[in-house]
Amino acid sequence: MLIPFLGVATAQSAGDGLQFSQNFYGGTARFTAMGGAFAALGGDFSALSVNPAGIGVFRSWDIVVTPTVSYNITDTKYLNGADSDSYTSFGFDIGLAFDIYNDELLKLNLGIGYNKLNSFIDRIAAYGCNNTNSYAAAIANATKVESSILDGDDAFNQAPWTSVLAWDTWLLDEDGASNKYIAATQNYSPSGVPVHGGPLNQSYYKEVKGNSGEFVLSFGGNVADEFYFGMNLGIQNVWRDIYQSFMEKAVNPADFDTGFNILVHELEVETRGAGCNIKLGFIWRPIEGLRWGAYFHSPSWLYLTDKYSEQMSTKFDNPSDSYSSKSPLGTYDYMVTTPMKWGTGLAYVIGNMAIISLEYEGLNYGATRMSGYNGRRYAKLSYVGNDKKYTYEDDYTKDNFGLVANFRAGAELRLSPVAIRAGFAHYGSPLKKNSDFASNIVSFGLGYNAGNFYIDGAYSFTLNGDRDYNLYSDSPLMTTNSFFGKIAVTTGFRF
């Protein structure tokens, strides 16, 4: 499946719903080092965002603080060009667990804190020489409204913003037929059909920053230290900023009848929002050492606001003219309902020597839903002639996103007071017909336990294969390969 990059800043898409539904759990260094495989273990604050029954495993007051450093390196190939870029961000997780009732049969605990769920960090740069088509021509082909609308005072409310900007900067001209346009990068042929004028140096840049996290209020306990139970109220927060730019420049402006020289198109979007969910789970110790856990997560109901804008500038050598235009600031409020999630895990604790833990998690990304605040289905607006047409993102989601299976595994070797840890996690591809969007995370770490005080460190890295994208309709493929790394250090106190 090929995903077009440009244009996301002016319309909320199914890809946004998918990104806000994905969780690659962060948290404490111990949790990170063991691959997040804590469904049957508990006793770690980050585990509460997976299986809330973990709150029942705590035996004392526990305070943890975890600063993290995350970085992403992306290698890009486009046409004859190759590039690499990186981005680094900092994070912070904190948690407090404490008991509120304790007798020989029943123990009850509370937990409160913040866990990071996902990091939105990326920086991509691509460039190459295109001899076959252009971004400007893609805009011309996508423009289906009459020029009188593009010329009108209310153009930004009546037509796609990119088309309005292209018209304002003389990138488009009428092709003689109703609602047909020719781009400044195209020339007329003897047949009257526009043809690509000549080679263009194209460059693309994208920067994404932000994260999603969860404020956790957890209640649970255990019965006779054999059956553990818990429930969470999660309050999620989301922020994400995207900046994109696309430039194409004529190798030789004389190749173009218009004297086209350069086009620069920039897009920005800021997303802010919050939501909530409920989680339930249990852990059972049927025999000494063996633990079985299971959990269920309700959908998260996220209420989001996008603020977006775009601008375009062009320059021509024949005549030597420059033009620029900027859109108004757009605002849209909408809701994303993420899929519900379920999981189960087994762990075996070998006395005070070692732990082995395995976990399965399932969810259906095809169940992601988008709507306006009024509850109506969310749709993107496009134009066919003078008629408005709505493309429903939910339909696209059901057709292209599907059921995934995530697997996590972790191990810990205790050489008191030092612990050695390692883990692996596989997150399945949300796309039905493309397994390239799966992620594999390898992790390891060390811990030191001094009784009432402990300190842990972890490093994890994500291995992603090559992923192909369209920058615009019918563009050459851009291939990316990303490396995502994270360093986490946890300091904890028990009393």
C-alpha positions in Angstrom: 0.0 0.0 0.0 1.3 3.4 -0.9 0.5 6.4 1.2 0.8 9.9 -0.3 2.7 12.3 2.0 1.6 15.7 0.9 -1.8 17.2 1.7 -2.2 16.0 5.3 -2.0 19.5 6.7 -5.3 20.5 5.2 -7.5 17.5 6.0 -7.6 15.0 8.8 -7.1 11.6 7.3 -7.4 7.9 8.1 -3.6 7.9 8.6 -4.2 10.3 11.5 -6.7 8.0 13.1 -4.2 5.1 12.7 -1.3 7.0 14.3 -3.3 8.1 17.3 -4.4 4.5 17.8 -1.0 3.0 17.9 0.8 2.5 21.2 4.5 1.6 21.5 4.7 1.7 25.2 7.4 3.7 27.0 7.9 3.9 30.7 10.3 2.6 33.2 13.7 1.3 32.3 12.8 -2.2 33.6 9.6 -2.3 31.6 11.5 -1.1 28.5 14.4 -3.5 28.9 12.1 -6.5 29.2 10.2 -5.6 26.0 7.1 -4.5 27.9 6.1 -8.1 28.5 4.5 -7.5 31.9 0.9 -8.7 31.4 1.5 -11.6 33.9 4.1 -9.8 36.1 3.0 -6.4 37.4 4.8 -4.7 40.2 6.1 -2.0 37.8 4.2 1.3 37.3 4.5 1.3 33.5 2.8 -2.2 33.5 -0.4 -0.5 34.6 -0.9 1.0 31.2 -1.0 -2.6 29.8 -2.5 -4.8 32.6 -3.9 -2.8 35.5 -3.9 -5.9 37.7 -0.2 -5.1 38.2 -1.2 -2.6 40.9 -2.1 -5.5 43.1 1.5 -6.8 43.1 3.0 -3.8 44.9 3.8 -4.5 48.5 4.9 -1.1 49.7 4.8 2.6 48.7 6.7 3.0 45.5 7.8 6.2 43.7 9.5 6.1 40.3 10.8 8.8 38.0 12.0 8.0 34.5 13.6 10.6 32.1 14.0 9.3 28.5 15.9 10.3 25.4 14.4 9.2 22.1 15.9 9.7 18.6 15.0 8.7 15.1 17.3 8.4 12.1 15.7 8.1 8.6 17.5 7.1 5.5 15.7 8.2 2.3 16.1 7.3 -1.4 14.2 9.2 -4.1 14.9 9.0 -7.8 18.7 9.4 -8.1 19.2 11.0 -4.6 19.9 9.6 -1.2 19.8 11.4 2.2 19.7 10.9 5.9 18.3 13.0 8.7 17.7 12.6 12.5 15.6 14.0 15.3 15.9 13.8 19.1 13.4 14.4 21.9 13.2 14.1 25.6 10.4 12.6 27.8 9.5 12.1 31.4 7.4 9.4 33.2 6.5 9.4 36.8 4.4 7.1 39.1 3.3 6.5 42.7 1.8 3.3 44.0 0.7 2.9 47.6 -1.5 0.6 49.8 -4.8 1.7 51.3 -5.9 -1.6 53.0 -3.8 -4.6 54.1 -4.7 -7.7 56.0 -3.8 -11.4 55.7 -6.5 -12.2 53.0 -7.0 -8.9 51.1 -4.8 -6.1 50.1 -5.9 -3.0 48.2 -3.6 -0.5 46.4 -3.9 2.8 44.5 -1.6 4.1 41.8 -1.3 7.5 40.1 1.1 8.8 37.5 1.9 9.4 33.9 3.1 6.9 31.2 4.2 7.8 27.7 2.3 5.7 25.0 3.9 6.9 21.7 6.5 9.3 20.3 5.8 11.2 17.1 9.3 12.1 16.0 10.6 12.1 12.5 12.7 14.1 10.1 12.8 13.2 6.4 14.8 14.8 3.6 14.6 13.6 0.0 15.8 15.0 -3.3 16.2 13.9 -7.0 15.8 14.8 -10.6 12.5 14.0 -12.1 12.3 13.6 -15.9 8.8 12.2 -16.2 6.2 14.2 -14.2 5.8 17.0 -11.7 4.1 18.0 -8.5 2.6 21.0 -10.2 0.9 18.7 -12.8 -0.5 16.6 -10.0 -2.1 19.7 -8.6 -3.5 20.6 -12.0 -5.0 17.1 -12.4 -6.6 17.2 -8.9 -8.2 20.7 -9.5 -11.8 20.2 -10.5 -13.5 23.5 -9.8 -14.2 26.3 -12.2 -11.8 29.2 -12.4 -14.5 31.6 -11.4 -14.5 29.9 -8.0 -10.7 30.1 -7.7 -10.9 33.8 -8.5 -13.6 34.4 -6.0 -13.3 36.2 -2.7 -14.5 33.1 -1.0 -12.2 30.7 -2.8 -10.7 29.2 0.4 -14.2 28.2 1.5 -15.2 26.8 -1.9 -12.2 24.9 -3.2 -9.2 22.9 -2.1 -6.6 25.2 -0.6 -3.7 23.9 -2.7 -5.7 24.6 -5.9 -6.4 28.1 -4.8 -2.7 28.8 -3.9 -1.6 27.3 -7.2 -4.1 29.5 -9.1 -3.0 32.6 -7.2 0.7 32.0 -8.0 0.1 31.4 -11.7 1.1 27.7 -11.4 -2.2 26.8 -13.2 -3.9 27.9 -16.4 -7.2 26.9 -17.9 -6.8 24.2 -20.5 -9.7 25.3 -22.7 -12.1 22.8 -21.4 -14.4 23.2 -18.4 -12.6 22.5 -15.1 -9.5 21.4 -16.9 -6.1 22.9 -16.1 -2.5 22.8 -17.4 0.4 23.3 -15.0 3.3 25.7 -15.6 5.6 22.6 -15.8 3.7 21.3 -18.8 3.8 22.3 -22.5 1.2 21.7 -25.2 2.0 19.0 -27.8 0.7 18.9 -31.4 -2.1 16.6 -30.2 -3.2 19.3 -27.7 -2.5 17.0 -24.8 -0.2 18.6 -22.1 3.2 17.0 -21.8 6.0 17.2 -19.2 8.2 20.1 -20.2 11.6 19.0 -18.9 13.7 17.8 -16.0 13.0 19.1 -12.6 15.1 19.0 -9.4 12.7 18.0 -6.6 13.2 18.2 -2.9 11.0 17.2 0.0 11.3 17.8 3.7 9.1 16.7 6.6 9.5 17.2 10.3 7.2 15.6 12.9 7.4 16.2 16.7 5.1 15.3 19.6 3.9 12.4 21.7 0.9 10.8 23.3 0.7 9.8 27.0 -1.6 8.7 29.7 -2.4 10.0 33.2 -3.2 6.8 35.1 -5.5 6.4 38.1 -5.3 2.7 39.1 -7.2 0.7 41.7 -6.7 -2.9 42.5 -5.4 -5.5 44.9 -4.9 -9.2 45.6 -6.5 -12.0 47.4 -4.1 -14.2 49.5 -1.2 -13.2 47.2 -2.7 -15.6 44.5 -5.2 -13.6 42.5 -4.5 -10.0 41.5 -7.1 -7.7 40.0 -7.1 -4.1 38.9 -8.8 -1.4 36.8 -7.6 1.9 35.4 -9.1 5.2 34.4 -6.7 6.6 31.8 -6.7 10.3 30.7 -4.8 10.6 27.5 -3.1 13.7 26.0 -2.0 14.1 22.4 0.1 16.8 20.8 1.7 16.6 17.4 3.2 19.2 15.0 3.9 18.6 11.3 5.8 20.7 8.9 6.2 19.7 5.2 7.7 21.4 2.2 8.0 20.5 -1.4 10.2 22.3 -4.0 10.7 21.7 -7.6 13.1 23.7 -9.7 13.6 23.7 -13.4 17.0 22.4 -14.6 16.6 24.7 -17.6 13.6 27.1 -17.6 13.8 27.3 -21.4 12.3 23.8 -21.5 9.0 25.2 -20.3 6.7 27.5 -22.4 5.9 29.5 -19.3 9.5 30.0 -18.3 8.9 28.1 -15.1 11.7 28.3 -12.7 10.8 27.3 -9.1 7.8 26.2 -6.9 7.8 26.0 -3.1 4.8 24.6 -1.2 4.8 24.6 2.6 2.2 23.0 4.9 1.8 23.1 8.7 -0.6 21.4 11.1 -0.8 21.5 14.9 -2.8 18.8 16.7 -3.8 19.1 20.4 -6.3 17.0 22.3 -7.2 14.7 25.2 -9.3 11.6 25.8 -10.1 8.8 28.2 -10.3 5.0 28.4 -11.0 2.2 30.9 -8.8 -0.9 31.4 -9.5 -4.1 33.3 -7.2 -7.0 34.1 -6.2 -9.9 36.4 -3.1 -12.0 37.2 -3.4 -15.5 38.7 -0.7 -17.6 40.4 -2.1 -21.2 40.0 1.2 -22.7 41.3 4.4 -21.4 42.8 6.4 -19.5 40.2 3.8 -19.6 37.3 1.7 -16.5 36.6 -1.1 -16.0 34.0 -2.4 -12.5 33.2 -5.1 -11.1 30.9 -6.5 -7.7 30.2 -9.0 -5.7 28.3 -8.8 -2.1 27.1 -11.9 -0.1 26.1 -11.6 2.2 23.1 -9.9 5.5 23.8 -12.2 8.4 23.0 -9.9 11.2 21.8 -11.2 14.8 21.3 -8.7 16.6 19.0 -8.3 20.0 17.4 -6.2 20.7 14.3 -4.9 24.1 13.3 -3.5 24.1 9.8 -2.2 26.4 7.1 -0.2 26.3 3.9 1.6 28.7 1.5 3.0 28.6 -2.0 5.5 30.7 -4.0 6.6 30.5 -7.6 9.1 32.2 -9.8 9.2 32.4 -13.6 12.1 33.5 -15.9 9.9 34.4 -18.9 8.9 37.0 -17.8 10.9 37.3 -14.6 8.0 37.3 -12.2 7.6 36.0 -8.6 4.3 35.3 -6.9 3.3 34.1 -3.4 0.0 33.3 -1.6 -0.9 32.1 1.9 -4.0 30.4 3.2 -6.0 31.5 6.2 -5.5 29.6 9.5 -7.9 26.6 9.4 -9.3 25.0 12.6 -11.2 21.7 12.8 -12.5 19.8 15.9 -13.0 16.1 15.5 -13.0 12.8 17.5 -11.0 9.6 17.0 -12.3 6.4 18.6 -9.4 3.9 18.8 -9.9 0.1 18.7 -10.5 -1.8 21.8 -7.6 -4.1 22.8 -7.1 -7.4 24.6 -4.1 -9.4 25.7 -2.8 -12.3 27.7 0.5 -13.4 29.0 2.4 -16.1 30.9 5.4 -15.6 33.2 7.6 -17.9 35.2 9.5 -16.7 38.2 12.4 -18.9 39.2 12.8 -18.0 42.8 15.1 -15.0 43.3 17.2 -16.0 40.3 15.3 -15.2 37.0 12.1 -14.3 35.2 10.8 -15.3 31.8 7.7 -13.6 30.4 5.7 -13.9 27.2 2.7 -11.9 26.0 0.2 -11.7 23.2 -1.9 -8.6 22.3 -4.6 -8.2 19.7 -6.5 -5.3 18.2 -8.3 -4.4 15.0 -7.1 -1.1 13.5 -10.0 -1.4 11.0 -12.3 -0.5 13.9 -10.8 3.0 14.2 -13.5 5.6 13.7 -13.4 9.4 13.1 -16.2 11.8 13.5 -16.9 15.5 14.1 -17.8 16.7 17.6 -21.5 16.5 16.6 -21.1 12.7 16.2 -21.4 12.6 12.4 -19.0 10.5 10.4 -15.9 12.3 9.4 -15.4 12.9 5.7 -12.9 14.7 3.5 -14.3 17.1 0.9 -13.3 16.9 -2.7 -14.8 18.4 -5.9 -16.1 16.9 -9.1 -17.1 19.7 -11.4 -19.3 22.0 -9.3 -20.4 19.1 -7.1 -19.1 18.5 -3.7 -18.1 14.9 -2.9 -17.3 13.4 0.5 -14.9 10.5 0.9 -15.5 8.8 4.2 -12.4 8.0 6.1 -14.1 5.2 8.1 -14.7 3.3 4.8 -11.1 3.7 3.8 -10.0 2.5 7.3 -12.2 -0.7 7.1 -10.9 -1.5 3.6 -7.2 -1.0 4.3 -6.5 -1.5 8.0 -7.0 -4.8 9.8 -6.5 -7.2 12.8 -3.0 -7.3 14.1 -1.2 -9.6 16.6 1.5 -8.0 18.8 4.0 -10.2 20.7 6.3 -9.2 23.6 8.9 -11.3 25.4 11.3 -10.5 28.3 13.8 -12.1 30.6 15.6 -11.0 33.8 18.6 -12.6 35.4 19.1 -11.6 39.0 22.7 -11.5 40.4 21.8 -9.7 43.5 22.0 -6.7 43.8 22.4 -6.5 40.0 19.9 -7.6 37.4 20.5 -8.2 33.7 17.5 -7.8 31.4 16.6 -8.3 27.7 13.4 -8.2 25.6 11.9 -8.3 22.2 8.6 -7.0 20.9 6.9 -7.4 17.5 4.1 -5.0 16.5 2.2 -6.2 13.5 1.5 -4.1 10.4 -1.9 -2.3 10.6 -2.1 -2.5 6.8 -4.0 -5.5 5.4 -1.9 -5.9 2.3 1.5 -4.7 3.3 3.6 -6.3 6.0 6.4 -3.7 5.6 4.8 -1.5 8.2 5.4 -4.0 11.1 7.9 -3.0 13.8 10.4 -5.1 15.8 11.9 -3.7 19.0 15.0 -5.1 20.6 15.9 -4.0 24.2 18.3 -4.7 27.1 19.2 -3.1 30.3 20.7 -3.3 33.8 19.3 -2.8 37.3 20.7 -2.2 40.8 18.6 -2.8 43.8 19.7 -1.5 47.2 16.4 -2.4 49.0 14.6 0.9 49.6 16.4 2.5 46.6 16.9 1.2 43.1 18.2 2.5 39.8 17.7 0.9 36.3 18.9 1.7 32.8 17.7 0.5 29.5 18.2 0.9 25.8 15.8 -0.1 23.0 15.9 0.2 19.3 13.3 -0.4 16.6 14.1 -2.2 13.4 11.9 -1.1 10.4 12.4 -2.4 6.9 12.1 -0.3 3.7 8.8 1.5 3.3 7.5 3.0 0.1 5.5 6.2 -0.2 4.1 8.5 -2.9 4.9 12.2 -2.4 2.0 13.1 -4.6 -0.3 11.3 -7.1 1.8 9.2 -9.6 5.1 10.4 -8.2 8.2 8.2 -8.2 8.4 6.2 -5.1 10.2 7.5 -2.0 11.8 4.7 0.0 12.5 5.2 3.7 14.3 3.1 6.3 14.0 4.3 9.9 16.0 3.5 13.1 14.3 4.5 16.4 16.3 4.4 19.6 15.5 5.2 23.2 17.5 5.5 26.4 15.6 5.3 29.8 16.9 5.7 33.3 14.6 5.0 36.3 15.2 6.0 39.9 12.8 4.4 42.4 12.2 4.6 46.2 10.3 2.1 48.4 9.1 2.8 51.9 
